[in-house]
Amino acid sequence: MEQVTIYPDPRRFAVMAVGSLVLAGIGGFLILDPEVSQTSRLFGGYVAVIFFVLCFARATSRLVRRMPSLIIDETGLFDNASSVCAGLLKWADISDVQVYSFKNQRFLGIALNDQPALYEQFSADQRQLMAENLRHAGYPVGIPASALGIGLDETLRLIARLRDRGDDVH
């Protein structure tokens, strides 16, 4: 059985890590600058340092511990990149896969068959995110192009090829 694993582009996380360090450093300068007011020191300095150090930790952990964004095979696809992180979606549960744009970002939209049992496998938070995605974009699952290390058109071609093979097997 053929399987395609798509990882996020590591350069994205490297840029995020470097940018986070720079912004945390700026926050550090705000903390140390005696001419900065207490309010600016608190909100501009401490909050920035804490937030951007956490961003740095997240980015470096994704660089060190590479996790796939999407796994595609003849059974279905495993989503670990969308806000929903839907997990395994079998081809029988997927009604459509298309590229769409929302707020100047491109996404891989995944429409699911309207089966109550299928939606019950997701947590309440995931169902809420799916409902929001569906309301705003027309798809309950939306994988951002920025989360994939290859283009959306290539991803669609891989999905079509493996989905057709899955149909031949079943």
MARBA-3410 file (N, C-alpha, C, O; in Angstrom, 1 decimal):
170
0.8,-1.2,0.0,0.0,0.0,0.0,0.9,1.2,0.0,1.8,1.4,0.8 ~ 0.6,2.1,-1.0,1.4,3.4,-1.1,0.9,4.4,0.0,-0.3,4.5,0.2 ~ 1.9,5.1,0.6,1.5,6.1,1.5,2.4,7.3,1.3,3.6,7.2,1.0 ~ 1.8,8.5,1.3,2.5,9.8,1.1,2.4,10.6,2.4,1.4,10.8,2.9 ~ 3.6,10.9,2.9,3.6,11.7,4.1,4.2,13.1,3.8,5.2,13.3,3.2
3.4,14.1,4.1,3.8,15.5,3.8,4.1,16.2,5.2,3.3,16.3,6.1 ~ 5.3,16.8,5.2,5.8,17.5,6.4,5.7,19.0,6.1,5.7,19.4,5.0 ~ 5.6,19.8,7.2,5.7,21.2,7.0,7.1,21.6,6.6,8.0,20.9,6.8 ~ 7.2,22.7,6.0,8.5,23.3,5.5,9.3,23.7,6.8,8.8,24.6,7.5 ~ 10.4,23.1,7.1,11.2,23.4,8.3,11.7,24.9,8.3,11.9,25.5,9.3
11.8,25.5,7.1,12.3,26.9,7.0,11.2,27.8,7.7,11.6,28.8,8.3 ~ 10.0,27.4,7.6,8.9,28.2,8.3,9.2,28.3,9.8,9.0,29.3,10.4 ~ 9.5,27.1,10.4,9.7,27.1,11.8,11.0,27.8,12.2,11.1,28.4,13.3 ~ 12.0,27.7,11.3,13.3,28.4,11.6,13.1,29.9,11.6,13.6,30.6,12.5 ~ 12.4,30.4,10.7,12.1,31.8,10.6,11.3,32.2,11.9,11.5,33.3,12.5
10.3,31.4,12.2,9.5,31.7,13.4,10.4,31.7,14.7,10.2,32.5,15.5 ~ 11.3,30.8,14.8,12.2,30.7,16.0,13.1,32.0,16.0,13.2,32.6,17.1 ~ 13.7,32.3,14.9,14.6,33.5,14.9,13.7,34.8,15.2,14.2,35.6,16.0 ~ 12.6,34.9,14.5,11.7,36.1,14.8,11.3,36.2,16.2,11.2,37.3,16.8 ~ 11.0,35.0,16.8,10.5,35.0,18.2,11.6,35.5,19.1,11.4,36.2,20.1
12.9,35.0,18.9,14.0,35.5,19.7,14.2,37.0,19.6,14.5,37.6,20.6 ~ 14.1,37.5,18.4,14.3,38.9,18.2,13.3,39.7,18.9,13.6,40.7,19.6 ~ 12.0,39.3,18.8,10.9,40.0,19.5,11.0,39.8,21.0,10.7,40.8,21.7 ~ 11.4,38.7,21.5,11.6,38.5,22.9,12.8,39.4,23.4,12.7,40.0,24.5 ~ 13.8,39.6,22.6,14.9,40.5,22.9,14.5,41.9,23.0,14.9,42.6,23.9
13.6,42.3,22.1,13.1,43.7,22.2,12.3,43.9,23.4,12.3,44.9,24.1 ~ 11.5,42.9,23.8,10.7,42.9,25.1,11.7,43.0,26.2,11.4,43.7,27.2 ~ 12.8,42.3,26.2,13.8,42.4,27.2,14.4,43.8,27.4,14.6,44.3,28.5 ~ 14.6,44.4,26.2,15.1,45.8,26.3,14.1,46.7,26.9,14.5,47.7,27.7 ~ 12.8,46.5,26.6,11.8,47.3,27.3,11.8,47.2,28.8,11.6,48.1,29.5
12.0,45.9,29.3,12.1,45.7,30.7,13.3,46.4,31.3,13.1,46.9,32.4 ~ 14.4,46.4,30.7,15.6,47.0,31.2,15.8,48.5,31.1,16.6,49.1,31.8 ~ 15.0,49.1,30.2,15.1,50.5,29.9,14.5,51.3,31.0,13.3,51.2,31.3 ~ 15.3,52.1,31.8,14.7,52.8,32.9,13.7,54.0,32.5,13.0,54.4,33.3 ~ 13.8,54.4,31.2,12.9,55.4,30.8,11.5,54.9,30.4,10.6,55.8,30.1
11.3,53.6,30.4,10.0,53.1,30.0,9.1,53.0,31.2,9.5,52.7,32.3 ~ 7.8,53.4,31.0,6.9,53.5,32.1,6.6,52.0,32.6,6.8,51.1,31.9 ~ 6.1,51.9,33.8,5.8,50.6,34.4,4.7,49.9,33.6,4.9,48.7,33.4 ~ 3.8,50.6,33.1,2.7,50.0,32.3,3.3,49.4,31.0,3.0,48.3,30.6 ~ 4.2,50.2,30.3,4.8,49.7,29.1,5.8,48.5,29.4,5.9,47.6,28.6
6.4,48.6,30.5,7.3,47.6,30.9,6.6,46.3,31.1,7.0,45.2,30.7 ~ 5.4,46.4,31.8,4.6,45.2,32.1,4.0,44.6,30.8,4.2,43.4,30.5 ~ 3.3,45.5,30.0,2.6,44.9,28.8,3.6,44.8,27.6,3.5,43.8,26.9 ~ 4.4,45.7,27.4,5.3,45.7,26.3,6.5,44.8,26.5,7.1,44.2,25.6 ~ 6.9,44.7,27.8,8.2,43.9,28.0,7.9,42.5,28.5,8.2,41.5,27.8
7.3,42.4,29.7,7.2,41.0,30.3,6.2,40.1,29.4,6.5,39.0,29.2 ~ 5.1,40.7,29.0,4.2,39.9,28.2,4.8,39.5,26.9,4.7,38.4,26.4 ~ 5.6,40.4,26.3,6.3,40.1,25.0,7.3,39.0,25.2,7.4,38.0,24.4 ~ 8.1,39.1,26.3,9.1,38.1,26.5,8.5,36.7,26.7,8.9,35.7,26.1 ~ 7.5,36.7,27.6,6.8,35.4,27.9,6.2,34.8,26.6,6.4,33.6,26.3
5.4,35.6,25.9,4.8,35.2,24.7,5.8,34.7,23.6,5.6,33.6,23.1 ~ 6.8,35.5,23.3,7.7,35.1,22.3,8.7,34.0,22.7,9.2,33.3,21.8 ~ 8.9,33.8,23.9,9.7,32.7,24.4,8.9,31.4,24.2,9.4,30.4,23.8 ~ 7.6,31.5,24.4,6.7,30.3,24.2,6.7,30.0,22.7,6.7,28.9,22.3 ~ 6.6,31.1,21.9,6.6,30.9,20.4,7.9,30.2,19.9,7.9,29.3,19.1
9.0,30.7,20.5,10.3,30.1,20.2,10.4,28.6,20.6,10.9,27.8,19.8 ~ 9.8,28.3,21.8,9.8,26.9,22.2,9.0,26.0,21.3,9.4,24.9,20.9 ~ 7.9,26.5,20.9,7.0,25.8,19.9,7.7,25.6,18.6,7.7,24.5,18.1 ~ 8.3,26.6,18.1,9.0,26.5,16.8,10.1,25.6,16.8,10.3,24.7,15.9 ~ 11.0,25.7,17.9,12.1,24.8,18.0,11.7,23.3,18.2,12.3,22.4,17.7
10.6,23.1,19.0,10.1,21.8,19.2,9.7,21.2,17.9,9.9,20.0,17.6 ~ 9.0,22.0,17.0,8.6,21.4,15.7,9.8,21.2,14.8,9.7,20.3,13.9 ~ 10.9,21.9,14.9,12.1,21.7,14.2,12.7,20.4,14.6,13.2,19.6,13.8 ~ 12.8,20.2,15.9,13.5,19.0,16.4,12.7,17.8,16.3,13.2,16.7,15.9 ~ 11.4,17.9,16.6,10.5,16.7,16.5,9.5,16.9,15.3,8.4,17.4,15.5
10.0,16.5,14.2,9.2,16.7,13.0,8.0,15.8,13.0,8.1,14.6,13.0 ~ 6.8,16.4,12.9,5.6,15.7,12.8,4.9,15.9,11.5,5.0,17.1,11.0 ~ 4.4,14.9,10.8,3.8,15.1,9.5,2.5,16.0,9.7,1.8,15.9,10.6 ~ 2.3,16.8,8.6,1.1,17.6,8.5,-0.1,16.8,8.0,-1.2,16.9,8.4 ~ 0.2,15.9,7.0,-0.8,15.2,6.3,-0.2,13.8,5.9,0.9,13.8,5.3
-0.9,12.8,6.1,-0.6,11.4,5.6,-1.7,11.0,4.7,-2.9,11.0,5.1 ~ -1.4,10.6,3.5,-2.4,10.2,2.5,-2.1,8.8,2.1,-0.9,8.4,1.7 ~ -3.1,7.9,2.1,-2.9,6.6,1.5,-4.3,6.1,0.9,-5.2,6.9,0.8 ~ -4.3,4.8,0.6,-5.5,4.3,-0.1,-6.7,4.2,0.8,-7.8,4.0,0.3 ~ -6.5,4.3,2.1,-7.6,4.2,3.1,-8.3,5.6,3.3,-9.5,5.7,3.5
-7.5,6.7,3.2,-8.0,8.0,3.5,-6.8,8.9,3.7,-5.7,8.7,3.3 ~ -7.1,10.0,4.5,-6.0,10.9,4.9,-6.0,11.2,6.4,-7.1,11.1,7.0 ~ -4.8,11.4,6.9,-4.7,11.7,8.3,-4.3,13.2,8.4,-3.2,13.5,8.0 ~ -5.2,14.0,9.0,-5.0,15.4,9.1,-4.4,15.7,10.5,-5.0,15.5,11.5 ~ -3.2,16.4,10.5,-2.6,16.8,11.7,-2.2,18.3,11.5,-1.3,18.8,12.2
-2.8,19.0,10.5,-2.4,20.4,10.2,-3.5,21.4,10.3,-3.2,22.6,10.5 ~ -4.7,21.0,10.2,-5.8,22.0,10.3,-6.0,22.4,11.7,-5.5,21.7,12.7 ~ -6.8,23.4,11.9,-7.2,23.8,13.3,-7.9,22.7,14.0,-7.9,22.6,15.3 ~ -8.6,21.8,13.3,-9.4,20.7,13.8,-8.5,19.6,14.2,-8.8,18.8,15.1 ~ -7.4,19.4,13.5,-6.6,18.2,13.6,-7.5,16.9,13.6,-7.5,16.2,14.6
-8.2,16.7,12.5,-9.2,15.7,12.5,-8.8,14.3,12.6,-9.6,13.4,12.9 ~ -7.5,14.0,12.4,-7.0,12.7,12.5,-7.4,11.9,11.2,-7.4,12.5,10.1 ~ -7.6,10.6,11.3,-7.9,9.8,10.1,-9.3,10.1,9.6,-10.3,10.0,10.3 ~ -9.4,10.5,8.3,-10.6,10.7,7.6,-10.6,9.7,6.5,-9.8,9.8,5.6 ~ -11.5,8.7,6.5,-11.6,7.7,5.5,-12.2,8.2,4.2,-13.0,9.1,4.3
-11.8,7.7,3.1,-12.3,8.2,1.8,-13.9,8.1,1.8,-14.5,9.0,1.2 ~ -14.4,7.1,2.4,-15.9,6.9,2.4,-16.6,8.1,3.1,-17.8,8.3,2.9 ~ -15.8,8.7,4.0,-16.4,9.8,4.8,-16.2,11.2,4.2,-16.7,12.2,4.7 ~ -15.4,11.2,3.2,-15.0,12.5,2.5,-15.8,12.7,1.2,-15.8,11.8,0.4 ~ -16.6,13.8,1.2,-17.4,14.0,0.0,-16.7,14.8,-1.1,-17.0,14.7,-2.3
-15.7,15.7,-0.7,-15.1,16.6,-1.6,-13.8,17.1,-1.0,-13.7,17.3,0.2 ~ -12.8,17.3,-1.9,-11.6,18.0,-1.5,-11.3,19.0,-2.5,-11.1,18.7,-3.7 ~ -11.1,20.3,-2.1,-10.9,21.4,-3.0,-10.0,22.4,-2.4,-9.8,22.5,-1.2 ~ -9.4,23.3,-3.3,-8.6,24.4,-2.8,-9.5,25.6,-2.7,-10.3,25.8,-3.7 ~ -9.4,26.3,-1.6,-10.2,27.6,-1.5,-9.4,28.6,-0.8,-8.3,28.4,-0.2
-9.8,29.9,-1.0,-9.1,31.0,-0.4,-10.0,31.7,0.7,-11.2,31.8,0.5 ~ -9.4,32.1,1.8,-10.2,32.7,2.8,-9.2,33.7,3.5,-8.2,33.4,4.0 ~ -9.6,35.0,3.5,-8.8,36.1,4.0,-7.4,36.1,3.5,-6.4,36.1,4.3 ~ -7.3,36.0,2.2,-6.0,36.0,1.5,-5.0,34.9,1.9,-3.8,34.9,1.7 ~ -5.6,33.8,2.3,-4.8,32.5,2.5,-5.5,31.4,1.8,-6.7,31.4,1.6
-4.7,30.5,1.2,-5.2,29.4,0.5,-5.2,28.2,1.5,-4.3,28.0,2.3 ~ -6.3,27.4,1.3,-6.5,26.2,2.1,-6.9,25.0,1.3,-7.4,25.2,0.2 ~ -6.7,23.8,1.8,-7.2,22.6,1.2,-8.5,22.3,2.0,-8.4,21.9,3.2 ~ -9.6,22.5,1.4,-10.9,22.2,2.1,-11.3,20.8,1.9,-11.3,20.2,0.8 ~ -11.8,20.2,3.0,-12.2,18.8,3.0,-13.7,18.8,3.5,-14.0,19.2,4.7
-14.6,18.4,2.6,-16.0,18.3,3.0,-16.3,16.9,3.4,-15.8,15.9,2.7 ~ -17.0,16.7,4.4,-17.4,15.4,4.9,-18.8,15.1,4.7,-19.7,16.0,4.6 ~ -19.1,13.8,4.5,-20.5,13.3,4.4,-21.2,13.7,5.7,-20.6,13.6,6.8 ~ -22.4,14.0,5.6,-23.2,14.5,6.7,-23.7,13.2,7.5,-24.9,12.9,7.3 ~ -22.8,12.7,8.2,-23.2,11.5,9.0,-23.0,11.8,10.5,-21.9,12.0,10.9
-24.1,11.8,11.2,-24.0,12.1,12.7,-23.0,11.2,13.4,-22.3,11.7,14.3 ~ -22.9,10.0,13.0,-21.9,9.1,13.7,-20.5,9.5,13.5,-19.6,9.4,14.3 ~ -20.2,10.0,12.3,-18.9,10.5,11.9,-18.5,11.7,12.8,-17.4,11.8,13.3 ~ -19.4,12.6,12.9,-19.2,13.8,13.7,-19.0,13.5,15.2,-18.4,14.3,15.9 ~ -19.6,12.5,15.6,-19.6,12.1,17.1,-18.2,11.6,17.5,-17.8,11.6,18.7
-17.3,11.2,16.5,-16.0,10.8,16.8,-15.1,12.0,17.2,-14.0,11.8,17.8 ~ -15.5,13.2,17.0,-14.8,14.4,17.3,-15.2,14.9,18.6,-16.3,14.7,19.1 ~ -14.2,15.6,19.3,-14.5,16.2,20.6,-15.5,17.4,20.4,-15.7,17.9,19.2 ~ -16.0,17.9,21.4,-16.9,19.1,21.3,-16.2,20.3,20.8,-16.7,21.0,20.0 ~ -14.9,20.5,21.2,-14.1,21.6,20.6,-13.9,21.4,19.1,-14.0,22.4,18.4
-13.6,20.2,18.7,-13.4,20.0,17.3,-14.7,20.2,16.5,-14.6,20.8,15.4 ~ -15.8,19.8,17.0,-17.1,20.0,16.3,-17.4,21.5,16.2,-17.9,21.9,15.2 ~ -17.0,22.3,17.3,-17.2,23.7,17.2,-16.4,24.3,16.2,-16.8,25.2,15.4 ~ -15.1,23.9,16.1,-14.2,24.5,15.1,-14.7,24.1,13.7,-14.6,24.9,12.7 ~ -15.2,22.9,13.5,-15.7,22.4,12.2,-16.9,23.2,11.8,-17.0,23.6,10.7
-17.8,23.5,12.8,-18.9,24.3,12.5,-18.5,25.8,12.0,-19.1,26.3,11.1 ~ -17.5,26.3,12.7,-17.1,27.7,12.4,-16.4,27.6,11.0,-16.7,28.5,10.2 ~ -15.6,26.6,10.7,-15.0,26.5,9.4,-16.0,26.4,8.3,-15.9,27.0,7.3 ~ -17.0,25.6,8.6,-18.1,25.4,7.6,-18.9,26.6,7.3,-19.2,27.0,6.2 ~ -19.1,27.4,8.4,-19.9,28.6,8.3,-19.1,29.7,7.5,-19.7,30.4,6.7
-17.8,29.8,7.8,-17.0,30.8,7.1,-16.4,30.5,5.8,-16.3,31.3,4.9 ~ -16.1,29.2,5.6,-15.4,28.8,4.4,-16.1,27.8,3.5,-15.7,27.5,2.4 ~ -17.1,27.1,4.1,-17.8,26.1,3.3,-17.3,24.7,3.5,-17.8,23.8,2.9 ~ -16.2,24.6,4.3,-15.6,23.2,4.5,-15.4,23.1,6.0,-14.9,24.0,6.6 ~ -15.7,21.9,6.6,-15.5,21.8,8.0,-14.0,21.6,8.4,-13.6,21.9,9.5
-13.2,21.1,7.4,-11.8,20.9,7.7,-11.1,21.8,6.6,-11.3,21.6,5.4 ~ -10.2,22.6,7.1,-9.4,23.5,6.2,-7.9,23.4,6.6,-7.5,23.8,7.7 ~ -7.1,22.9,5.7,-5.7,22.7,5.9,-5.0,23.9,5.3,-5.0,24.0,4.0 ~ -4.3,24.8,6.0,-3.7,25.9,5.4,-2.5,25.5,4.5,-1.7,24.6,4.9 ~ -2.3,26.2,3.4,-1.2,25.9,2.5,0.1,26.1,3.3,1.1,25.3,3.0
0.2,27.0,4.2,1.4,27.2,4.9,1.8,26.1,5.8,3.0,26.0,6.3 ~ 0.9,25.2,6.1,1.2,24.0,6.9,1.8,22.8,6.2,2.2,21.8,6.8 ~ 1.8,22.9,4.8,2.3,21.8,4.0,3.6,22.2,3.3,3.8,23.4,3.0 ~ 4.4,21.3,3.2,5.7,21.5,2.6,5.7,21.4,1.1,6.7,21.7,0.4 ~ 4.5,21.1,0.5,4.4,21.1,-1.0,3.2,21.9,-1.3,2.4,22.3,-0.4
3.0,22.3,-2.5,1.9,23.1,-3.0,0.6,22.4,-2.9,0.5,21.2,-2.9 ~ -0.5,23.2,-2.8,-1.8,22.6,-2.7,-2.3,21.9,-4.0,-2.9,20.8,-3.9 ~ -1.8,22.4,-5.1,-2.2,21.7,-6.4,-1.6,20.3,-6.4,-2.2,19.3,-6.8 ~ -0.3,20.2,-6.0,0.4,18.9,-5.9,-0.3,18.0,-4.9,-0.4,16.8,-5.1 ~ -0.7,18.6,-3.8,-1.4,17.8,-2.7,-2.7,17.2,-3.3,-3.0,16.1,-3.0
-3.4,18.1,-4.0,-4.7,17.6,-4.6,-4.4,16.4,-5.6,-5.2,15.5,-5.6 ~ -3.4,16.5,-6.4,-3.1,15.4,-7.4,-2.8,14.1,-6.6,-3.2,13.1,-7.0 ~ -2.0,14.2,-5.5,-1.7,13.1,-4.7,-3.0,12.5,-4.1,-3.1,11.2,-4.1 ~ -3.8,13.3,-3.6,-5.1,12.9,-3.0,-5.9,12.2,-4.1,-6.5,11.1,-3.8 ~ -6.0,12.7,-5.2,-6.9,12.1,-6.3,-6.3,10.8,-6.7,-7.1,9.8,-6.9
-5.0,10.7,-6.8,-4.4,9.4,-7.2,-4.6,8.3,-6.2,-5.0,7.2,-6.5 ~ -4.4,8.6,-4.9,-4.5,7.6,-3.9,-6.0,7.3,-3.6,-6.3,6.2,-3.2 ~ -6.8,8.3,-3.7,-8.2,8.0,-3.5,-8.8,7.1,-4.6,-9.6,6.2,-4.3 ~ -8.3,7.3,-5.8,-8.7,6.4,-6.9,-8.2,5.0,-6.7,-9.0,4.0,-6.9 ~ -7.0,4.8,-6.2,-6.5,3.5,-5.8,-7.3,2.9,-4.7,-7.6,1.7,-4.7
-7.7,3.7,-3.7,-8.6,3.2,-2.6,-9.9,2.7,-3.1,-10.4,1.7,-2.7 ~ -10.5,3.4,-4.1,-11.7,3.0,-4.7,-11.6,1.7,-5.4,-12.5,0.9,-5.4 ~ -10.4,1.5,-6.1,-10.2,0.2,-6.8,-10.1,-0.9,-5.8,-10.4,-2.1,-6.2 ~ -9.5,-0.7,-4.7,-9.3,-1.8,-3.7,-10.6,-2.2,-3.0,-10.8,-3.3,-2.7 ~ -11.5,-1.2,-2.8,-12.7,-1.5,-2.0,-13.8,-1.8,-2.9,-14.9,-2.1,-2.4
END
